[in-house]
Amino acid sequence: MSLFARRLRQAAASFAAAACVAAHAALPTVPSPVEAAAPAVGASSLLQAGFGMFTVLGLIFLCAWAARRFGLQRLGGGQSVKVVSSTMVGQRERVVVVEVGGTWLVLGVAAGRVNALHSLPAQVLPAAPPASAMPDARLAGAAGLFAQKLRDSLGLQRPHP
């Protein structure tokens, strides 16, 4: 038997096998193997997944709103331009002091506009004491009252200085 005849016979056998598989999949009278059915998804799991999705989306929008509202700076910002100070003067307007090189620029920033108000040489900012060093008198009184109530409820004695 020649090599050509052998190859022709192998090709015919593989073609017949492919035709049988195609007929098996296409004919409705030929039973096809039954696959295991996927488990049914209940209403509680759908509700749990939906609640989780809305919680994550809510947290994303809350973080974006807080970053925009409180003016959080981007990490790794440029070193040549630095925001020295910023204050709100209206609902959408603010005055910003920007340091560029050795110059401070006072800018008026509104919705869609930035106006240069003044420029002056850069100055050294005074070092402000930490906020914890200057407690608010109202908060200090409230904290002392809370501490006393907590000691009383726990039955502890007040520490002597």
N, CA, C and O of each residue as an XYZ file, in Angstrom:
644
protein
N       0.848     -1.156      0.000
C       0.000      0.000      0.000
C       0.904      1.232      0.000
O       1.865      1.319      0.764
N       0.585      2.142     -0.839
C       1.447      3.303     -0.997
C       1.186      4.313      0.127
O       0.172      4.260      0.823
N       2.118      5.207      0.269
C       2.019      6.248      1.294
C       0.837      7.157      1.011
O       0.158      7.608      1.934
N       0.595      7.423     -0.245
C      -0.526      8.290     -0.621
C      -1.854      7.653     -0.233
O      -2.739      8.339      0.279
N      -2.003      6.379     -0.463
C      -3.262      5.685     -0.137
C      -3.478      5.656      1.376
O      -4.598      5.838      1.855
N      -2.416      5.430      2.111
C      -2.526      5.419      3.568
C      -2.952      6.781      4.095
O      -3.810      6.859      4.974
N      -2.367      7.856      3.572
C      -2.723      9.218      4.006
C      -4.170      9.540      3.633
O      -4.883     10.192      4.397
N      -4.599      9.084      2.458
C      -5.967      9.332      2.021
C      -6.954      8.609      2.927
O      -8.006      9.154      3.261
N      -6.622      7.397      3.320
C      -7.491      6.640      4.217
C      -7.572      7.313      5.596
O      -8.653      7.355      6.184
N      -6.448      7.845      6.131
C      -6.455      8.542      7.420
C      -7.283      9.823      7.345
O      -8.027     10.136      8.274
N      -7.160     10.552      6.261
C      -7.932     11.786      6.091
C      -9.416     11.484      6.011
O     -10.227     12.222      6.569
N      -9.789     10.395      5.317
C     -11.197     10.018      5.202
C     -11.748      9.603      6.562
O     -12.891      9.924      6.885
N     -10.954      8.896      7.360
C     -11.403      8.467      8.685
C     -11.603      9.673      9.597
O     -12.589      9.735     10.330
N     -10.678     10.633      9.560
C     -10.824     11.818     10.414
C     -12.000     12.670      9.952
O     -12.675     13.281     10.780
N     -12.262     12.724      8.636
C     -13.402     13.463      8.118
C     -14.704     12.810      8.558
O     -15.649     13.510      8.921
N     -14.772     11.487      8.534
C     -15.971     10.763      8.957
C     -16.218     10.967     10.445
O     -17.364     11.117     10.867
N     -15.155     10.974     11.245
C     -15.308     11.192     12.683
C     -15.819     12.607     12.957
O     -16.669     12.795     13.828
N     -15.314     13.600     12.229
C     -15.773     14.982     12.406
C     -17.216     15.124     11.983
O     -17.974     15.846     12.632
N     -17.620     14.460     10.920
C     -19.003     14.517     10.457
C     -19.929     13.870     11.465
O     -21.044     14.349     11.674
N     -19.490     12.793     12.095
C     -20.299     12.110     13.099
C     -20.502     13.002     14.321
O     -21.601     13.065     14.870
N     -19.454     13.683     14.742
C     -19.562     14.600     15.887
C     -20.481     15.755     15.551
O     -21.289     16.163     16.386
N     -20.374     16.297     14.334
C     -21.242     17.407     13.934
C     -22.680     16.950     13.859
O     -23.579     17.686     14.265
N     -22.924     15.752     13.349
C     -24.292     15.234     13.262
C     -24.835     14.969     14.648
O     -26.018     15.196     14.903
N     -24.001     14.497     15.538
C     -24.416     14.227     16.905
C     -24.872     15.513     17.598
O     -25.845     15.495     18.353
N     -24.183     16.619     17.350
C     -24.533     17.890     17.971
C     -25.718     18.550     17.284
O     -26.465     19.279     17.936
N     -25.919     18.316     15.972
C     -26.946     19.032     15.229
C     -28.285     18.327     15.223
O     -29.316     18.997     15.182
N     -28.316     17.010     15.261
C     -29.573     16.279     15.153
C     -30.306     16.241     16.494
O     -29.717     15.907     17.522
N     -31.591     16.585     16.475
C     -32.327     16.558     17.741
C     -32.659     15.155     18.201
O     -32.938     14.950     19.382
N     -32.639     14.183     17.305
C     -32.994     12.818     17.687
C     -31.855     12.099     18.371
O     -32.072     11.096     19.051
N     -30.637     12.600     18.200
C     -29.486     11.972     18.824
C     -29.371     12.537     20.237
O     -29.242     13.750     20.401
N     -29.413     11.703     21.238
C     -29.310     12.233     22.609
C     -27.905     12.755     22.869
O     -26.910     12.098     22.565
N     -27.851     13.929     23.427
C     -26.558     14.521     23.756
C     -26.316     14.340     25.249
O     -27.264     14.241     26.028
N     -25.057     14.297     25.645
C     -24.759     14.095     27.066
C     -25.292     15.270     27.891
O     -25.148     16.428     27.500
N     -25.898     14.966     29.017
C     -26.499     15.978     29.881
C     -25.428     16.488     30.838
O     -24.772     15.713     31.533
N     -25.270     17.794     30.859
C     -24.318     18.400     31.782
C     -25.036     18.701     33.089
O     -26.257     18.848     33.120
N     -24.278     18.790     34.145
C     -24.869     19.104     35.447
C     -25.428     20.520     35.416
O     -24.773     21.447     34.939
N     -26.638     20.677     35.926
C     -27.281     21.992     35.940
C     -26.601     22.885     36.965
O     -26.182     22.428     38.028
N     -26.497     24.170     36.628
C     -25.901     25.142     37.540
C     -26.849     25.350     38.715
O     -28.067     25.307     38.541
N     -26.309     25.571     39.901
C     -27.181     25.789     41.051
C     -28.010     27.056     40.860
O     -27.536     28.053     40.316
N     -29.245     26.994     41.314
C     -30.153     28.131     41.175
C     -29.704     29.270     42.081
O     -29.210     29.041     43.186
N     -29.880     30.488     41.607
C     -29.512     31.668     42.372
C     -30.766     32.156     43.078
O     -31.772     32.459     42.438
N     -30.698     32.228     44.396
C     -31.849     32.637     45.173
C     -31.946     34.151     45.288
O     -31.003     34.881     44.982
N     -33.109     34.602     45.737
C     -33.342     36.037     45.881
C     -32.457     36.638     46.967
O     -32.059     37.799     46.866
N     -32.148     35.869     47.994
C     -31.320     36.416     49.067
C     -29.896     36.683     48.598
O     -29.291     37.683     48.984
N     -29.355     35.787     47.760
C     -27.994     36.029     47.273
C     -27.962     37.202     46.294
O     -26.987     37.953     46.263
N     -29.022     37.365     45.493
C     -29.088     38.532     44.604
C     -29.196     39.816     45.406
O     -28.568     40.819     45.069
N     -29.989     39.788     46.464
C     -30.136     40.965     47.312
C     -28.815     41.306     47.999
O     -28.450     42.478     48.098
N     -28.108     40.301     48.467
C     -26.825     40.522     49.128
C     -25.798     41.089     48.146
O     -25.061     42.013     48.491
N     -25.744     40.553     46.941
C     -24.797     41.057     45.933
C     -25.143     42.487     45.539
O     -24.249     43.319     45.385
N     -26.435     42.781     45.372
C     -26.850     44.145     45.022
C     -26.527     45.129     46.126
O     -26.073     46.241     45.855
N     -26.757     44.731     47.372
C     -26.442     45.615     48.495
C     -24.943     45.885     48.572
O     -24.526     47.017     48.817
N     -24.139     44.854     48.364
C     -22.684     45.033     48.375
C     -22.222     45.964     47.268
O     -21.349     46.806     47.478
N     -22.816     45.808     46.076
C     -22.438     46.664     44.947
C     -22.787     48.123     45.232
O     -21.970     49.012     44.996
N     -24.002     48.375     45.742
C     -24.397     49.749     46.028
C     -23.591     50.340     47.174
O     -23.342     51.545     47.188
N     -23.181     49.526     48.128
C     -22.339     50.016     49.214
C     -20.977     50.458     48.684
O     -20.483     51.525     49.048
N     -20.380     49.646     47.835
C     -19.069     49.998     47.270
C     -19.177     51.256     46.406
O     -18.329     52.143     46.503
N     -20.205     51.341     45.569
C     -20.388     52.537     44.742
C     -20.617     53.764     45.611
O     -20.096     54.838     45.311
N     -21.385     53.622     46.680
C     -21.616     54.741     47.592
C     -20.335     55.212     48.245
O     -20.112     56.415     48.378
N     -19.484     54.274     48.657
C     -18.204     54.651     49.258
C     -17.299     55.359     48.254
O     -16.589     56.299     48.612
N     -17.320     54.918     47.019
C     -16.504     55.580     45.987
C     -16.969     57.015     45.790
O     -16.149     57.932     45.755
N     -18.290     57.221     45.662
C     -18.804     58.573     45.476
C     -18.577     59.437     46.717
O     -18.311     60.632     46.590
N     -18.676     58.857     47.908
C     -18.429     59.612     49.133
C     -16.974     60.071     49.209
O     -16.706     61.214     49.579
N     -16.046     59.201     48.867
C     -14.623     59.573     48.874
C     -14.326     60.640     47.822
O     -13.548     61.558     48.079
N     -14.931     60.533     46.652
C     -14.717     61.536     45.606
C     -15.282     62.882     46.041
O     -14.660     63.919     45.811
N     -16.452     62.874     46.667
C     -17.056     64.127     47.139
C     -16.182     64.757     48.221
O     -15.957     65.967     48.195
N     -15.682     63.957     49.176
C     -14.848     64.486     50.256
C     -13.540     65.050     49.699
O     -13.077     66.097     50.151
N     -12.944     64.366     48.724
C     -11.697     64.855     48.139
C     -11.926     66.185     47.426
O     -11.083     67.080     47.489
N     -13.055     66.314     46.754
C     -13.340     67.564     46.050
C     -13.724     68.676     47.017
O     -13.324     69.827     46.838
N     -14.495     68.336     48.034
C     -14.988     69.335     48.980
C     -13.872     69.918     49.832
O     -13.816     71.129     50.047
N     -12.980     69.055     50.317
C     -11.936     69.505     51.214
C     -10.627     69.794     50.500
O      -9.623     70.083     51.151
N     -10.615     69.723     49.188
C      -9.451     70.116     48.398
C      -8.224     69.284     48.666
O      -7.134     69.837     48.814
N      -8.357     67.980     48.732
C      -7.197     67.128     48.943
C      -6.255     67.251     47.757
O      -6.687     67.268     46.604
N      -4.982     67.336     48.047
C      -3.982     67.504     46.999
C      -3.618     66.150     46.420
O      -3.648     65.141     47.125
N      -3.281     66.123     45.168
C      -2.823     64.894     44.526
C      -1.439     64.555     45.045
O      -0.622     65.438     45.308
N      -1.190     63.264     45.188
C       0.124     62.835     45.633
C       1.120     62.990     44.497
O       0.795     62.761     43.332
N       2.331     63.380     44.849
C       3.375     63.504     43.848
C       3.183     64.692     42.922
O       3.583     64.644     41.759
N       2.576     65.758     43.427
C       2.341     66.941     42.613
C       3.651     67.604     42.235
O       4.714     67.244     42.741
N       3.565     68.573     41.346
C       4.757     69.259     40.881
C       5.450     70.023     41.991
O       4.804     70.546     42.898
N       6.769     70.081     41.912
C       7.549     70.775     42.922
C       7.695     72.257     42.606
O       8.025     73.034     43.502
N       7.465     72.674     41.375
C       7.673     74.074     41.020
C       6.475     74.944     41.392
O       6.634     76.152     41.565
N       5.296     74.370     41.518
C       4.099     75.118     41.900
C       3.570     74.497     43.181
O       3.336     73.290     43.251
N       3.381     75.355     44.221
C       2.919     74.850     45.505
C       1.814     75.758     46.020
O       1.961     76.980     46.013
N       0.703     75.171     46.469
C      -0.381     75.949     47.052
C       0.001     76.260     48.495
O       0.159     75.354     49.313
N       0.148     77.552     48.801
C       0.544     77.979     50.135
C      -0.666     78.044     51.046
O      -0.618     77.570     52.181
N      -1.748     78.626     50.559
C      -2.941     78.793     51.374
C      -4.150     78.896     50.462
O      -4.036     79.251     49.289
N      -5.308     78.581     51.019
C      -6.538     78.655     50.252
C      -7.682     78.913     51.217
O      -7.709     78.363     52.318
N      -8.625     79.748     50.805
C      -9.796     80.002     51.629
C     -11.010     80.229     50.740
O     -10.912     80.802     49.656
N     -12.153     79.766     51.224
C     -13.407     79.937     50.495
C     -13.947     81.338     50.780
O     -13.966     81.779     51.929
N     -14.384     82.031     49.734
C     -15.006     83.343     49.905
C     -16.446     83.336     49.412
O     -17.132     84.355     49.499
N     -16.897     82.245     48.915
C     -18.263     82.087     48.441
C     -18.543     80.611     48.265
O     -17.731     79.759     48.625
N     -19.711     80.321     47.703
C     -20.059     78.918     47.535
C     -19.161     78.236     46.512
O     -18.814     77.066     46.671
N     -18.781     78.965     45.460
C     -17.911     78.381     44.423
C     -16.673     79.222     44.171
O     -15.951     78.979     43.204
N     -16.419     80.185     45.001
C     -15.268     81.060     44.805
C     -14.288     80.879     45.951
O     -14.675     80.642     47.095
N     -13.011     80.996     45.619
C     -11.983     80.918     46.648
C     -10.797     81.784     46.258
O     -10.596     82.096     45.084
N     -10.022     82.165     47.251
C      -8.778     82.904     47.050
C      -7.657     81.938     47.390
O      -7.650     81.322     48.455
N      -6.706     81.813     46.464
C      -5.622     80.850     46.615
C      -4.299     81.585     46.492
O      -4.114     82.412     45.599
N      -3.378     81.274     47.402
C      -2.017     81.809     47.325
C      -1.135     80.671     46.833
O      -1.048     79.616     47.462
N      -0.479     80.904     45.692
C       0.336     79.885     45.039
C       1.768     80.388     44.981
O       2.018     81.540     44.627
N       2.712     79.512     45.335
C       4.127     79.875     45.244
C       4.704     79.292     43.970
O       4.670     78.080     43.752
N       5.240     80.178     43.123
C       5.883     79.781     41.882
C       7.287     80.372     41.920
O       7.458     81.588     41.843
N       8.278     79.515     42.038
C       9.646     79.997     42.147
C       9.807     80.770     43.449
O       9.602     80.216     44.529
N      10.170     82.043     43.353
C      10.324     82.885     44.532
C       9.209     83.909     44.652
O       9.380     84.924     45.327
N       8.074     83.668     44.015
C       6.979     84.634     43.995
C       5.697     83.973     44.464
O       5.405     82.825     44.129
N       4.933     84.732     45.253
C       3.598     84.285     45.637
C       2.596     84.984     44.743
O       2.652     86.201     44.572
N       1.685     84.225     44.174
C       0.605     84.781     43.377
C      -0.696     84.604     44.145
O      -1.016     83.503     44.594
N      -1.445     85.693     44.292
C      -2.762     85.622     44.919
C      -3.767     85.517     43.775
O      -3.881     86.423     42.949
N      -4.493     84.402     43.737
C      -5.402     84.117     42.632
C      -6.836     84.053     43.130
O      -7.119     83.518     44.202
N      -7.731     84.609     42.329
C      -9.159     84.448     42.578
C      -9.661     83.333     41.675
O      -9.555     83.418     40.451
N     -10.205     82.295     42.280
C     -10.644     81.128     41.521
C     -12.159     81.028     41.630
O     -12.712     80.922     42.725
N     -12.820     81.064     40.480
C     -14.279     80.914     40.417
C     -14.587     79.791     39.439
O     -13.680     79.201     38.851
N     -15.845     79.505     39.274
C     -16.246     78.431     38.370
C     -15.812     78.769     36.950
O     -16.376     79.667     36.324
N     -14.823     78.062     36.444
C     -14.374     78.253     35.072
C     -13.441     79.429     34.860
O     -13.103     79.727     33.714
N     -13.003     80.119     35.926
C     -12.118     81.275     35.769
C     -11.063     81.292     36.851
O     -11.293     80.842     37.973
N      -9.888     81.823     36.495
C      -8.820     82.086     37.453
C      -8.286     83.470     37.132
O      -7.846     83.725     36.011
N      -8.323     84.372     38.119
C      -7.841     85.743     37.926
C      -6.685     86.010     38.872
O      -6.755     85.664     40.052
N      -5.609     86.628     38.360
C      -4.490     87.022     39.203
C      -4.871     88.308     39.923
O      -5.147     89.322     39.282
N      -4.888     88.271     41.260
C      -5.268     89.442     42.047
C      -4.061     90.257     42.484
O      -4.121     91.486     42.513
N      -2.961     89.584     42.825
C      -1.791     90.290     43.344
C      -0.595     89.352     43.263
O      -0.762     88.133     43.237
N       0.607     89.909     43.225
C       1.818     89.096     43.319
C       2.754     89.772     44.311
O       2.817     91.000     44.373
N       3.476     88.979     45.079
C       4.399     89.497     46.075
C       5.536     88.513     46.241
O       5.394     87.346     45.878
N       6.665     88.955     46.783
C       7.786     88.025     46.968
C       7.431     86.959     48.011
O       6.654     87.203     48.934
N       8.010     85.791     47.841
C       7.725     84.685     48.760
C       8.191     85.035     50.157
O       9.215     85.696     50.331
N       7.447     84.595     51.143
C       7.747     84.877     52.541
C       7.861     83.569     53.300
O       7.439     82.514     52.827
N       8.441     83.662     54.487
C       8.544     82.494     55.347
C       7.276     82.434     56.186
O       6.904     83.410     56.838
N       6.623     81.291     56.162
C       5.398     81.133     56.944
C       5.741     80.926     58.409
O       6.659     80.171     58.729
N       5.010     81.590     59.310
C       5.262     81.341     60.738
C       4.824     79.926     61.097
O       3.804     79.433     60.615
N       5.607     79.294     61.941
C       5.278     77.927     62.358
C       4.121     77.993     63.340
O       4.242     78.574     64.418
N       3.009     77.401     62.965
C       1.843     77.398     63.838
C       1.992     76.278     64.858
O       2.445     75.187     64.513
N       1.614     76.533     66.123
C       1.684     75.460     67.111
C       0.683     74.365     66.746
O      -0.347     74.648     66.135
N       0.976     73.131     67.111
C       0.053     72.053     66.780
C      -1.311     72.281     67.417
O      -1.426     72.912     68.467
N      -2.336     71.759     66.764
C      -3.696     71.960     67.243
C      -3.907     71.333     68.615
O      -4.726     71.820     69.394
N      -3.176     70.253     68.925
C      -3.350     69.602     70.219
C      -2.765     70.443     71.351
O      -3.145     70.255     72.507
N      -1.842     71.371     71.047
C      -1.241     72.206     72.086
C      -2.187     73.298     72.539
O      -2.047     73.805     73.652
N      -3.149     73.675     71.708
C      -4.093     74.727     72.058
C      -5.510     74.144     72.105
O      -6.246     74.278     71.128
N      -5.916     73.505     73.201
C      -7.257     72.947     73.240
C      -8.295     74.043     73.364
O      -8.060     75.060     74.016
N      -9.423     73.840     72.749
C     -10.535     74.759     72.843
C     -11.090     74.691     74.269
O     -11.234     73.604     74.827
N     -11.400     75.849     74.856
C     -11.871     75.881     76.243
C     -13.171     75.097     76.402
O     -13.367     74.410     77.405
N     -14.059     75.199     75.412
C     -15.324     74.454     75.502
C     -15.077     72.958     75.461
O     -15.684     72.196     76.213
N     -14.168     72.537     74.564
C     -13.874     71.115     74.454
C     -13.144     70.600     75.682
O     -13.387     69.477     76.121
N     -12.251     71.409     76.242
C     -11.525     70.987     77.431
C     -12.493     70.789     78.585
O     -12.369     69.815     79.328
N     -13.460     71.693     78.753
C     -14.459     71.549     79.802
C     -15.327     70.332     79.582
O     -15.635     69.609     80.529
N     -15.727     70.096     78.338
C     -16.557     68.942     78.019
C     -15.780     67.653     78.236
O     -16.332     66.672     78.735
N     -14.485     67.647     77.861
C     -13.671     66.451     78.055
C     -13.479     66.169     79.539
O     -13.523     65.012     79.958
N     -13.266     67.208     80.338
C     -13.123     67.015     81.781
C     -14.409     66.492     82.398
O     -14.376     65.614     83.260
N     -15.545     67.029     81.959
C     -16.830     66.569     82.464
C     -17.072     65.114     82.082
O     -17.545     64.322     82.896
N     -16.744     64.768     80.837
C     -16.899     63.382     80.389
C     -15.998     62.454     81.188
O     -16.420     61.371     81.593
N     -14.746     62.877     81.419
C     -13.820     62.048     82.184
C     -14.332     61.833     83.601
O     -14.232     60.727     84.134
N     -14.880     62.875     84.217
C     -15.418     62.746     85.571
C     -16.608     61.792     85.592
O     -16.706     60.944     86.480
N     -17.515     61.922     84.621
C     -18.686     61.026     84.555
C     -18.243     59.581     84.335
O     -18.825     58.663     84.913
N     -17.223     59.370     83.511
C     -16.724     58.026     83.261
C     -16.123     57.437     84.529
O     -16.363     56.272     84.846
N     -15.338     58.238     85.264
C     -14.758     57.766     86.523
C     -15.851     57.416     87.522
O     -15.766     56.395     88.205
N     -16.882     58.261     87.611
C     -17.979     58.008     88.541
C     -18.711     56.710     88.187
O     -19.050     55.923     89.071
N     -18.953     56.491     86.893
C     -19.685     55.287     86.494
C     -18.866     54.023     86.709
O     -19.429     52.955     86.946
N     -17.537     54.133     86.629
C     -16.675     52.983     86.860
C     -16.295     52.820     88.333
O     -15.717     51.806     88.723
N     -16.621     53.819     89.137
C     -16.318     53.761     90.554
C     -14.856     54.001     90.853
O     -14.341     53.471     91.838
N     -14.177     54.774     90.046
C     -12.756     55.059     90.243
C     -12.592     56.391     90.964
O     -13.464     57.258     90.904
N     -11.475     56.536     91.636
C     -11.141     57.789     92.317
C     -10.471     58.731     91.320
O      -9.815     58.283     90.380
N     -10.637     60.018     91.525
C      -9.970     61.013     90.686
C      -8.486     61.022     91.004
O      -8.104     61.045     92.174
N      -7.631     61.004     89.963
C      -6.176     61.017     90.231
C      -5.757     62.346     90.827
O      -6.236     63.407     90.425
N      -4.832     62.268     91.815
C      -4.319     63.485     92.449
C      -3.072     63.944     91.731
O      -2.172     63.138     91.491
N      -2.991     65.234     91.374
C      -1.808     65.716     90.636
C      -0.601     65.857     91.519
O       0.466     66.250     91.049
